[in-house]
Every structure is written in structure tokens, then in C-alpha cells.
Amino acid sequence: MTASKLISQLGFLQGMASTLDISGNLASLDIADDSMQADRDALASDWAIVGQELQKAMNMYEQR
């Protein structure tokens, strides 16, 4: 399973769970102490996914 599929499935499951969460127990804000570090982490994660997708595309191209 690729990272993008896993992320989309987790997002879907969180959305479905939030519709049933009447008490608000599942809702949590991801508030970082250092917003710059949170941005760096998010950017690194995004580029890691881009790299995985590029690798997958290159592998498919080599198989042709």
C-alpha cells in the first residue's frame, strides 16, 4: 500500500468516525509548540510522498 492511499484511507476513516463522535472525544487539535518545526515536518512529509510517487513512476517506466 502506498503512502498516499494510506493517508487517504486514514482521512476517510477519521471523517466517518467524527460523524459519530457526539461527545467530541475524537476531536483534537494538533497545536505545535514550535510552528516552524511543524511546518518543516509537514513539508518533509509532503516531499517524502512526492519522492515515493516519483520512484514508483520511474519503476513503471523501466518495466516498459
HTML snippet that shows the backbone in 3Dmol.js (N, CA, C, O; Angstrom):
<script src="https://3Dmol.org/build/3Dmol-min.js"></script>
<div id="view" style="width:600px;height:400px;position:relative"></div>
<script>
const pdb = `
ATOM      1  N   MET A   1       0.850  -1.173   0.000  1.00  0.00           N
ATOM      2  CA  MET A   1       0.000   0.000   0.000  1.00  0.00           C
ATOM      3  C   MET A   1       0.896   1.236   0.000  1.00  0.00           C
ATOM      4  O   MET A   1       1.849   1.327   0.774  1.00  0.00           O
ATOM      5  N   THR A   2       0.578   2.177  -0.873  1.00  0.00           N
ATOM      6  CA  THR A   2       1.387   3.380  -0.945  1.00  0.00           C
ATOM      7  C   THR A   2       0.998   4.337   0.172  1.00  0.00           C
ATOM      8  O   THR A   2      -0.074   4.231   0.766  1.00  0.00           O
ATOM      9  N   ALA A   3       1.888   5.259   0.435  1.00  0.00           N
ATOM     10  CA  ALA A   3       1.641   6.232   1.498  1.00  0.00           C
ATOM     11  C   ALA A   3       0.419   7.081   1.193  1.00  0.00           C
ATOM     12  O   ALA A   3      -0.356   7.394   2.098  1.00  0.00           O
ATOM     13  N   SER A   4       0.233   7.457  -0.058  1.00  0.00           N
ATOM     14  CA  SER A   4      -0.913   8.310  -0.396  1.00  0.00           C
ATOM     15  C   SER A   4      -2.239   7.583  -0.196  1.00  0.00           C
ATOM     16  O   SER A   4      -3.220   8.190   0.233  1.00  0.00           O
ATOM     17  N   LYS A   5      -2.273   6.272  -0.508  1.00  0.00           N
ATOM     18  CA  LYS A   5      -3.501   5.507  -0.274  1.00  0.00           C
ATOM     19  C   LYS A   5      -3.770   5.373   1.221  1.00  0.00           C
ATOM     20  O   LYS A   5      -4.912   5.483   1.668  1.00  0.00           O
ATOM     21  N   LEU A   6      -2.714   5.137   1.983  1.00  0.00           N
ATOM     22  CA  LEU A   6      -2.874   5.001   3.425  1.00  0.00           C
ATOM     23  C   LEU A   6      -3.384   6.298   4.030  1.00  0.00           C
ATOM     24  O   LEU A   6      -4.278   6.283   4.876  1.00  0.00           O
ATOM     25  N   ILE A   7      -2.821   7.416   3.600  1.00  0.00           N
ATOM     26  CA  ILE A   7      -3.241   8.709   4.125  1.00  0.00           C
ATOM     27  C   ILE A   7      -4.698   8.984   3.773  1.00  0.00           C
ATOM     28  O   ILE A   7      -5.459   9.463   4.614  1.00  0.00           O
ATOM     29  N   SER A   8      -5.092   8.685   2.538  1.00  0.00           N
ATOM     30  CA  SER A   8      -6.474   8.935   2.137  1.00  0.00           C
ATOM     31  C   SER A   8      -7.435   8.035   2.899  1.00  0.00           C
ATOM     32  O   SER A   8      -8.528   8.467   3.265  1.00  0.00           O
ATOM     33  N   GLN A   9      -7.041   6.788   3.144  1.00  0.00           N
ATOM     34  CA  GLN A   9      -7.913   5.887   3.904  1.00  0.00           C
ATOM     35  C   GLN A   9      -8.035   6.339   5.351  1.00  0.00           C
ATOM     36  O   GLN A   9      -9.119   6.285   5.932  1.00  0.00           O
ATOM     37  N   LEU A  10      -6.925   6.786   5.934  1.00  0.00           N
ATOM     38  CA  LEU A  10      -6.992   7.273   7.313  1.00  0.00           C
ATOM     39  C   LEU A  10      -7.864   8.510   7.402  1.00  0.00           C
ATOM     40  O   LEU A  10      -8.644   8.654   8.343  1.00  0.00           O
ATOM     41  N   GLY A  11      -7.738   9.403   6.435  1.00  0.00           N
ATOM     42  CA  GLY A  11      -8.565  10.602   6.417  1.00  0.00           C
ATOM     43  C   GLY A  11     -10.036  10.259   6.314  1.00  0.00           C
ATOM     44  O   GLY A  11     -10.866  10.857   6.999  1.00  0.00           O
ATOM     45  N   PHE A  12     -10.363   9.299   5.464  1.00  0.00           N
ATOM     46  CA  PHE A  12     -11.751   8.865   5.312  1.00  0.00           C
ATOM     47  C   PHE A  12     -12.277   8.278   6.616  1.00  0.00           C
ATOM     48  O   PHE A  12     -13.383   8.601   7.049  1.00  0.00           O
ATOM     49  N   LEU A  13     -11.477   7.411   7.241  1.00  0.00           N
ATOM     50  CA  LEU A  13     -11.915   6.788   8.493  1.00  0.00           C
ATOM     51  C   LEU A  13     -12.080   7.813   9.603  1.00  0.00           C
ATOM     52  O   LEU A  13     -13.010   7.715  10.403  1.00  0.00           O
ATOM     53  N   GLN A  14     -11.191   8.792   9.660  1.00  0.00           N
ATOM     54  CA  GLN A  14     -11.328   9.843  10.669  1.00  0.00           C
ATOM     55  C   GLN A  14     -12.597  10.650  10.429  1.00  0.00           C
ATOM     56  O   GLN A  14     -13.302  11.006  11.373  1.00  0.00           O
ATOM     57  N   GLY A  15     -12.887  10.937   9.158  1.00  0.00           N
ATOM     58  CA  GLY A  15     -14.109  11.674   8.841  1.00  0.00           C
ATOM     59  C   GLY A  15     -15.354  10.906   9.235  1.00  0.00           C
ATOM     60  O   GLY A  15     -16.293  11.477   9.789  1.00  0.00           O
ATOM     61  N   MET A  16     -15.364   9.618   8.950  1.00  0.00           N
ATOM     62  CA  MET A  16     -16.520   8.791   9.318  1.00  0.00           C
ATOM     63  C   MET A  16     -16.670   8.711  10.842  1.00  0.00           C
ATOM     64  O   MET A  16     -17.776   8.798  11.374  1.00  0.00           O
ATOM     65  N   ALA A  17     -15.548   8.547  11.526  1.00  0.00           N
ATOM     66  CA  ALA A  17     -15.605   8.457  12.992  1.00  0.00           C
ATOM     67  C   ALA A  17     -16.071   9.775  13.597  1.00  0.00           C
ATOM     68  O   ALA A  17     -16.783   9.779  14.601  1.00  0.00           O
ATOM     69  N   SER A  18     -15.676  10.888  12.995  1.00  0.00           N
ATOM     70  CA  SER A  18     -16.059  12.181  13.566  1.00  0.00           C
ATOM     71  C   SER A  18     -17.560  12.427  13.455  1.00  0.00           C
ATOM     72  O   SER A  18     -18.120  13.170  14.261  1.00  0.00           O
ATOM     73  N   THR A  19     -18.224  11.814  12.469  1.00  0.00           N
ATOM     74  CA  THR A  19     -19.672  11.988  12.357  1.00  0.00           C
ATOM     75  C   THR A  19     -20.405  11.274  13.487  1.00  0.00           C
ATOM     76  O   THR A  19     -21.526  11.645  13.832  1.00  0.00           O
ATOM     77  N   LEU A  20     -19.782  10.261  14.058  1.00  0.00           N
ATOM     78  CA  LEU A  20     -20.402   9.508  15.151  1.00  0.00           C
ATOM     79  C   LEU A  20     -19.930   9.981  16.518  1.00  0.00           C
ATOM     80  O   LEU A  20     -20.423   9.503  17.540  1.00  0.00           O
ATOM     81  N   ASP A  21     -18.992  10.904  16.552  1.00  0.00           N
ATOM     82  CA  ASP A  21     -18.392  11.370  17.803  1.00  0.00           C
ATOM     83  C   ASP A  21     -19.207  12.532  18.369  1.00  0.00           C
ATOM     84  O   ASP A  21     -18.843  13.695  18.199  1.00  0.00           O
ATOM     85  N   ILE A  22     -20.302  12.211  19.038  1.00  0.00           N
ATOM     86  CA  ILE A  22     -21.205  13.240  19.572  1.00  0.00           C
ATOM     87  C   ILE A  22     -20.554  13.986  20.729  1.00  0.00           C
ATOM     88  O   ILE A  22     -20.743  15.195  20.864  1.00  0.00           O
ATOM     89  N   SER A  23     -19.799  13.297  21.557  1.00  0.00           N
ATOM     90  CA  SER A  23     -19.206  13.933  22.732  1.00  0.00           C
ATOM     91  C   SER A  23     -17.960  14.746  22.415  1.00  0.00           C
ATOM     92  O   SER A  23     -17.506  15.519  23.258  1.00  0.00           O
ATOM     93  N   GLY A  24     -17.400  14.591  21.225  1.00  0.00           N
ATOM     94  CA  GLY A  24     -16.216  15.367  20.857  1.00  0.00           C
ATOM     95  C   GLY A  24     -14.917  14.800  21.389  1.00  0.00           C
ATOM     96  O   GLY A  24     -13.916  15.513  21.458  1.00  0.00           O
ATOM     97  N   ASN A  25     -14.912  13.533  21.767  1.00  0.00           N
ATOM     98  CA  ASN A  25     -13.704  12.922  22.322  1.00  0.00           C
ATOM     99  C   ASN A  25     -12.615  12.698  21.276  1.00  0.00           C
ATOM    100  O   ASN A  25     -11.430  12.701  21.611  1.00  0.00           O
ATOM    101  N   LEU A  26     -12.998  12.504  20.021  1.00  0.00           N
ATOM    102  CA  LEU A  26     -12.011  12.231  18.988  1.00  0.00           C
ATOM    103  C   LEU A  26     -11.361  13.505  18.443  1.00  0.00           C
ATOM    104  O   LEU A  26     -10.275  13.457  17.867  1.00  0.00           O
ATOM    105  N   ALA A  27     -12.026  14.629  18.628  1.00  0.00           N
ATOM    106  CA  ALA A  27     -11.515  15.889  18.083  1.00  0.00           C
ATOM    107  C   ALA A  27     -10.318  16.349  18.902  1.00  0.00           C
ATOM    108  O   ALA A  27     -10.405  16.523  20.118  1.00  0.00           O
ATOM    109  N   SER A  28      -9.215  16.541  18.219  1.00  0.00           N
ATOM    110  CA  SER A  28      -8.030  17.078  18.887  1.00  0.00           C
ATOM    111  C   SER A  28      -7.291  17.958  17.902  1.00  0.00           C
ATOM    112  O   SER A  28      -7.121  17.599  16.737  1.00  0.00           O
ATOM    113  N   LEU A  29      -6.861  19.089  18.367  1.00  0.00           N
ATOM    114  CA  LEU A  29      -6.105  19.996  17.520  1.00  0.00           C
ATOM    115  C   LEU A  29      -4.631  19.675  17.661  1.00  0.00           C
ATOM    116  O   LEU A  29      -4.136  19.428  18.761  1.00  0.00           O
ATOM    117  N   ASP A  30      -3.947  19.683  16.550  1.00  0.00           N
ATOM    118  CA  ASP A  30      -2.511  19.435  16.566  1.00  0.00           C
ATOM    119  C   ASP A  30      -1.795  20.775  16.692  1.00  0.00           C
ATOM    120  O   ASP A  30      -1.349  21.354  15.701  1.00  0.00           O
ATOM    121  N   ILE A  31      -1.697  21.249  17.908  1.00  0.00           N
ATOM    122  CA  ILE A  31      -1.084  22.541  18.167  1.00  0.00           C
ATOM    123  C   ILE A  31       0.365  22.299  18.566  1.00  0.00           C
ATOM    124  O   ILE A  31       0.647  21.701  19.604  1.00  0.00           O
ATOM    125  N   ALA A  32       1.258  22.766  17.741  1.00  0.00           N
ATOM    126  CA  ALA A  32       2.679  22.556  17.996  1.00  0.00           C
ATOM    127  C   ALA A  32       3.229  23.703  18.836  1.00  0.00           C
ATOM    128  O   ALA A  32       2.773  24.843  18.742  1.00  0.00           O
ATOM    129  N   ASP A  33       4.218  23.371  19.657  1.00  0.00           N
ATOM    130  CA  ASP A  33       4.893  24.409  20.432  1.00  0.00           C
ATOM    131  C   ASP A  33       5.687  25.322  19.506  1.00  0.00           C
ATOM    132  O   ASP A  33       5.768  26.530  19.727  1.00  0.00           O
ATOM    133  N   ASP A  34       6.258  24.744  18.491  1.00  0.00           N
ATOM    134  CA  ASP A  34       7.073  25.483  17.534  1.00  0.00           C
ATOM    135  C   ASP A  34       6.433  25.347  16.160  1.00  0.00           C
ATOM    136  O   ASP A  34       6.558  24.307  15.514  1.00  0.00           O
ATOM    137  N   SER A  35       5.747  26.397  15.712  1.00  0.00           N
ATOM    138  CA  SER A  35       5.029  26.312  14.441  1.00  0.00           C
ATOM    139  C   SER A  35       5.979  26.132  13.261  1.00  0.00           C
ATOM    140  O   SER A  35       5.613  25.502  12.269  1.00  0.00           O
ATOM    141  N   MET A  36       7.178  26.669  13.353  1.00  0.00           N
ATOM    142  CA  MET A  36       8.150  26.491  12.277  1.00  0.00           C
ATOM    143  C   MET A  36       8.565  25.023  12.162  1.00  0.00           C
ATOM    144  O   MET A  36       8.732  24.511  11.055  1.00  0.00           O
ATOM    145  N   GLN A  37       8.730  24.350  13.292  1.00  0.00           N
ATOM    146  CA  GLN A  37       9.091  22.928  13.264  1.00  0.00           C
ATOM    147  C   GLN A  37       7.940  22.113  12.692  1.00  0.00           C
ATOM    148  O   GLN A  37       8.167  21.170  11.934  1.00  0.00           O
ATOM    149  N   ALA A  38       6.729  22.458  13.041  1.00  0.00           N
ATOM    150  CA  ALA A  38       5.564  21.751  12.497  1.00  0.00           C
ATOM    151  C   ALA A  38       5.511  21.927  10.982  1.00  0.00           C
ATOM    152  O   ALA A  38       5.210  20.979  10.257  1.00  0.00           O
ATOM    153  N   ASP A  39       5.802  23.129  10.505  1.00  0.00           N
ATOM    154  CA  ASP A  39       5.831  23.372   9.059  1.00  0.00           C
ATOM    155  C   ASP A  39       6.935  22.564   8.391  1.00  0.00           C
ATOM    156  O   ASP A  39       6.727  21.994   7.319  1.00  0.00           O
ATOM    157  N   ARG A  40       8.109  22.511   9.018  1.00  0.00           N
ATOM    158  CA  ARG A  40       9.214  21.732   8.451  1.00  0.00           C
ATOM    159  C   ARG A  40       8.856  20.256   8.380  1.00  0.00           C
ATOM    160  O   ARG A  40       9.134  19.588   7.384  1.00  0.00           O
ATOM    161  N   ASP A  41       8.243  19.757   9.433  1.00  0.00           N
ATOM    162  CA  ASP A  41       7.848  18.344   9.456  1.00  0.00           C
ATOM    163  C   ASP A  41       6.809  18.042   8.379  1.00  0.00           C
ATOM    164  O   ASP A  41       6.894  17.020   7.697  1.00  0.00           O
ATOM    165  N   ALA A  42       5.832  18.929   8.228  1.00  0.00           N
ATOM    166  CA  ALA A  42       4.797  18.723   7.221  1.00  0.00           C
ATOM    167  C   ALA A  42       5.391  18.786   5.822  1.00  0.00           C
ATOM    168  O   ALA A  42       5.029  17.991   4.956  1.00  0.00           O
ATOM    169  N   LEU A  43       6.291  19.717   5.601  1.00  0.00           N
ATOM    170  CA  LEU A  43       6.922  19.847   4.292  1.00  0.00           C
ATOM    171  C   LEU A  43       7.785  18.626   3.972  1.00  0.00           C
ATOM    172  O   LEU A  43       7.780  18.132   2.845  1.00  0.00           O
ATOM    173  N   ALA A  44       8.523  18.148   4.970  1.00  0.00           N
ATOM    174  CA  ALA A  44       9.344  16.952   4.772  1.00  0.00           C
ATOM    175  C   ALA A  44       8.468  15.742   4.444  1.00  0.00           C
ATOM    176  O   ALA A  44       8.818  14.928   3.589  1.00  0.00           O
ATOM    177  N   SER A  45       7.345  15.632   5.119  1.00  0.00           N
ATOM    178  CA  SER A  45       6.425  14.529   4.857  1.00  0.00           C
ATOM    179  C   SER A  45       5.855  14.621   3.442  1.00  0.00           C
ATOM    180  O   SER A  45       5.761  13.619   2.734  1.00  0.00           O
ATOM    181  N   ASP A  46       5.482  15.821   3.045  1.00  0.00           N
ATOM    182  CA  ASP A  46       4.951  16.008   1.685  1.00  0.00           C
ATOM    183  C   ASP A  46       5.980  15.613   0.635  1.00  0.00           C
ATOM    184  O   ASP A  46       5.647  14.919  -0.325  1.00  0.00           O
ATOM    185  N   TRP A  47       7.225  16.046   0.805  1.00  0.00           N
ATOM    186  CA  TRP A  47       8.260  15.733  -0.177  1.00  0.00           C
ATOM    187  C   TRP A  47       8.616  14.251  -0.161  1.00  0.00           C
ATOM    188  O   TRP A  47       8.997  13.695  -1.192  1.00  0.00           O
ATOM    189  N   ALA A  48       8.496  13.608   0.992  1.00  0.00           N
ATOM    190  CA  ALA A  48       8.743  12.164   1.052  1.00  0.00           C
ATOM    191  C   ALA A  48       7.714  11.423   0.198  1.00  0.00           C
ATOM    192  O   ALA A  48       8.051  10.464  -0.496  1.00  0.00           O
ATOM    193  N   ILE A  49       6.466  11.871   0.253  1.00  0.00           N
ATOM    194  CA  ILE A  49       5.423  11.249  -0.562  1.00  0.00           C
ATOM    195  C   ILE A  49       5.678  11.513  -2.038  1.00  0.00           C
ATOM    196  O   ILE A  49       5.497  10.623  -2.869  1.00  0.00           O
ATOM    197  N   VAL A  50       6.101  12.737  -2.371  1.00  0.00           N
ATOM    198  CA  VAL A  50       6.434  13.056  -3.762  1.00  0.00           C
ATOM    199  C   VAL A  50       7.552  12.134  -4.245  1.00  0.00           C
ATOM    200  O   VAL A  50       7.489  11.608  -5.357  1.00  0.00           O
ATOM    201  N   GLY A  51       8.572  11.938  -3.416  1.00  0.00           N
ATOM    202  CA  GLY A  51       9.673  11.057  -3.779  1.00  0.00           C
ATOM    203  C   GLY A  51       9.222   9.623  -4.011  1.00  0.00           C
ATOM    204  O   GLY A  51       9.689   8.961  -4.937  1.00  0.00           O
ATOM    205  N   GLN A  52       8.315   9.149  -3.169  1.00  0.00           N
ATOM    206  CA  GLN A  52       7.790   7.793  -3.337  1.00  0.00           C
ATOM    207  C   GLN A  52       7.032   7.665  -4.656  1.00  0.00           C
ATOM    208  O   GLN A  52       7.171   6.670  -5.367  1.00  0.00           O
ATOM    209  N   GLU A  53       6.240   8.666  -4.972  1.00  0.00           N
ATOM    210  CA  GLU A  53       5.476   8.629  -6.214  1.00  0.00           C
ATOM    211  C   GLU A  53       6.398   8.705  -7.433  1.00  0.00           C
ATOM    212  O   GLU A  53       6.158   8.030  -8.434  1.00  0.00           O
ATOM    213  N   LEU A  54       7.444   9.520  -7.355  1.00  0.00           N
ATOM    214  CA  LEU A  54       8.418   9.588  -8.447  1.00  0.00           C
ATOM    215  C   LEU A  54       9.128   8.255  -8.633  1.00  0.00           C
ATOM    216  O   LEU A  54       9.335   7.808  -9.761  1.00  0.00           O
ATOM    217  N   GLN A  55       9.499   7.626  -7.534  1.00  0.00           N
ATOM    218  CA  GLN A  55      10.168   6.326  -7.604  1.00  0.00           C
ATOM    219  C   GLN A  55       9.256   5.291  -8.247  1.00  0.00           C
ATOM    220  O   GLN A  55       9.693   4.489  -9.072  1.00  0.00           O
ATOM    221  N   LYS A  56       7.989   5.318  -7.864  1.00  0.00           N
ATOM    222  CA  LYS A  56       7.028   4.383  -8.435  1.00  0.00           C
ATOM    223  C   LYS A  56       6.893   4.619  -9.942  1.00  0.00           C
ATOM    224  O   LYS A  56       6.844   3.665 -10.719  1.00  0.00           O
ATOM    225  N   ALA A  57       6.833   5.882 -10.354  1.00  0.00           N
ATOM    226  CA  ALA A  57       6.714   6.201 -11.780  1.00  0.00           C
ATOM    227  C   ALA A  57       7.957   5.771 -12.545  1.00  0.00           C
ATOM    228  O   ALA A  57       7.847   5.254 -13.657  1.00  0.00           O
ATOM    229  N   MET A  58       9.143   5.975 -11.966  1.00  0.00           N
ATOM    230  CA  MET A  58      10.379   5.555 -12.630  1.00  0.00           C
ATOM    231  C   MET A  58      10.451   4.042 -12.764  1.00  0.00           C
ATOM    232  O   MET A  58      10.904   3.530 -13.788  1.00  0.00           O
ATOM    233  N   ASN A  59      10.012   3.329 -11.744  1.00  0.00           N
ATOM    234  CA  ASN A  59       9.997   1.866 -11.808  1.00  0.00           C
ATOM    235  C   ASN A  59       9.043   1.366 -12.895  1.00  0.00           C
ATOM    236  O   ASN A  59       9.347   0.405 -13.602  1.00  0.00           O
ATOM    237  N   MET A  60       7.891   2.024 -13.022  1.00  0.00           N
ATOM    238  CA  MET A  60       6.938   1.638 -14.061  1.00  0.00           C
ATOM    239  C   MET A  60       7.522   1.927 -15.438  1.00  0.00           C
ATOM    240  O   MET A  60       7.313   1.149 -16.370  1.00  0.00           O
ATOM    241  N   TYR A  61       8.243   3.023 -15.580  1.00  0.00           N
ATOM    242  CA  TYR A  61       8.848   3.390 -16.852  1.00  0.00           C
ATOM    243  C   TYR A  61       9.933   2.374 -17.247  1.00  0.00           C
ATOM    244  O   TYR A  61      10.044   2.001 -18.415  1.00  0.00           O
ATOM    245  N   GLU A  62      10.731   1.931 -16.265  1.00  0.00           N
ATOM    246  CA  GLU A  62      11.800   0.972 -16.531  1.00  0.00           C
ATOM    247  C   GLU A  62      11.251  -0.378 -16.960  1.00  0.00           C
ATOM    248  O   GLU A  62      11.915  -1.098 -17.704  1.00  0.00           O
ATOM    249  N   GLN A  63      10.072  -0.734 -16.517  1.00  0.00           N
ATOM    250  CA  GLN A  63       9.469  -2.019 -16.836  1.00  0.00           C
ATOM    251  C   GLN A  63       8.932  -2.061 -18.258  1.00  0.00           C
ATOM    252  O   GLN A  63       8.609  -3.144 -18.748  1.00  0.00           O
ATOM    253  N   ARG A  64       8.823  -0.936 -18.932  1.00  0.00           N
ATOM    254  CA  ARG A  64       8.284  -0.885 -20.295  1.00  0.00           C
ATOM    255  C   ARG A  64       9.181  -1.537 -21.254  1.00  0.00           C
ATOM    256  O   ARG A  64       8.880  -1.585 -22.447  1.00  0.00           O
TER     257      ARG A  64
END
`;
const viewer = $3Dmol.createViewer("view");
viewer.addModel(pdb, "pdb");
viewer.setStyle({}, {cartoon: {color: "spectrum"}});
viewer.zoomTo();
viewer.render();
</script>
